[in-house]
Amino acid sequence: MAKKKTAIKRLIWQKPEMEGGRQNPSILRITARENETQIDLGYSAYNIYINGGWIRIHEDTYLHDRKAGNHYKLTKAEGIPIAPEKLEFQTKTDWQYFSLFFEPLPQKDLIIDFIEPDHSVASDNGNNFDFYGIKLKLADALEEY
Amino acid sequence: MGINRNAYIRYKAIDLRLRNRYRPLPDMDSLIDACAKAIDYRPSIETIQKDIKMMREDPPKGFAAPIKFCRRKLVYEYTDPDFSIDKIGLNDADIEGIKKALEVINSIGTSRVSQQFAHSMGKVLTAYNEEFDGSENARKIIQTDQIPLYRGMEHFDILYRACSEEIPVSVIHYSYDKMSFNATVIHPRVLKEFENRWYVVGFSEDHNCIRTFGLDRLYDPVLLKQKFIKINQEEEELYLKDVYGVYPFSDEKKQTILIRASSLVINYFMAYPIHSSQKVKNRGEYGHGEITFDLIPSHELIRLFRSYGNEIEVIQPEWINTEIFQEKRQWQRRRQQ
């Protein structure tokens, strides 16, 4: 007898707990769908940079499943350009909401790292968007309507 | 034609039953059965008799339905077999009425109401071979504040659905004040417009109380499959009715606010009262006087008072006067920075 296929739910984690990484941008929400994983982030421009500076994301950015060791590639970015393009801020008080899309994650309890490799764009000078030990427990997830 | 929804459903059921060619000449019981299926309860004989009477009335009260009662067989029928209340069209007055309403809405700007509404009304008029002239050349008779499409209006439809169907929403919120992002779940109750800006009011899980969120500060609302948290009715009414504006001070209660105002300001307030509790009293010889409001103090109220400069003095509560000066000083400080 064929095994009954469990329906994949669209799960949401708001402000997921994590071990460390950047405070700005901050990970606001992670949505796990059957065909993709969406990570929504918010960035407030720093006042140490001229006119608030700039942001971008490298195309090699990936999610790393700590237990299984699998990598999930970035597939699309909305609201932030892919390097070497930049989003230049106009003022030190600007902000940007953006979403990054990755290959779908398996629907089980996970601990993942969000890595923007720093070897790729030297001029980013270590200011990569990295987040470590993001806890995605199924029990903590909300379900999309 | 002032018809409540249940009555209209009954009229439709009676109409459908009378037009059933396979089971012609229904008696009263058959009409009651037909209505019961449509409205989930059994209406009385008197209700159906009243419905038939109303359907027979001429428009605009009724449908001029040619319903005949056969006393011998105790059955009902349409004397015109082609009649149906569905075929009652909009008359010229109806169409003019809709066009006027559309003009008002169009002048307000579809950006301020759901675009779906404009499409829907367009369809209604098209169905009646009428067109709503929204072209640039059409002369506008009504002029209101024209505001361009602004950030956040794209969320109107989803938030409207969340309010009407009581569905919690996950939202990303940017605070202009704190200059930071937050993700929260709102259990939205109403969409509210104030000074050309739209807000959603509802229970915020993060704040654990009723809150207002400007649509312009929200990103990516997502409907959630979870239990809807209803706000206490009394608390909701207080929050919505006894506030001028949208952001009441969270630690303040409804109270009497007393201001002393010049005749100029008194005239404005008398012409355009800002709240139903507003009362003008102690008018002086030169038209100056006092105004009281029973309100929860809000940021918008303070902003309004401030806009009148020296023409207004807040007598009670005193802290509002202090707040007015503090805000002014903060703004001046920010500008200097």
Contacts between the chains, C-beta under 8 A, distances in Angstrom:
chain1	res1	chain2	res2	distance
A	12	B	170	5.8
A	12	B	222	6.6
A	12	B	224	7.2
A	14	B	170	6.2
A	14	B	183	4.3
A	14	B	184	7.3
A	14	B	185	7.1
A	15	B	182	7.8
A	15	B	183	5.2
A	26	B	181	6.2
A	28	B	172	5.2
A	28	B	181	5.7
A	28	B	182	7.4
A	28	B	183	4.1
A	29	B	170	6.6
A	29	B	172	6.5
A	29	B	183	5.0
A	29	B	220	7.9
A	31	B	222	7.3
A	40	B	172	6.0
A	40	B	183	7.6
A	40	B	219	7.6
A	40	B	220	6.3
A	42	B	172	6.6
A	42	B	174	6.8
A	42	B	180	7.6
A	42	B	181	2.9
A	44	B	179	5.4
A	44	B	180	6.0
A	44	B	181	7.4
A	93	B	179	6.4
A	95	B	174	6.0
A	95	B	179	7.0
A	95	B	181	7.3
A	97	B	172	6.2
A	97	B	174	7.0
A	97	B	181	6.9
A	97	B	219	4.6
A	97	B	220	7.6
A	99	B	220	7.4
A	142	B	170	6.4
A	142	B	185	7.2
A	142	B	224	5.2
A	142	B	225	7.9
A	142	B	226	6.2
A	143	B	224	6.6
A	143	B	225	4.2
A	143	B	226	6.9
A	144	B	222	5.8
A	144	B	223	7.0
A	144	B	224	6.6
A	144	B	225	6.8
A	145	B	167	5.9
A	145	B	222	7.6
A	145	B	223	3.5
A	145	B	224	5.7
A	145	B	225	4.9
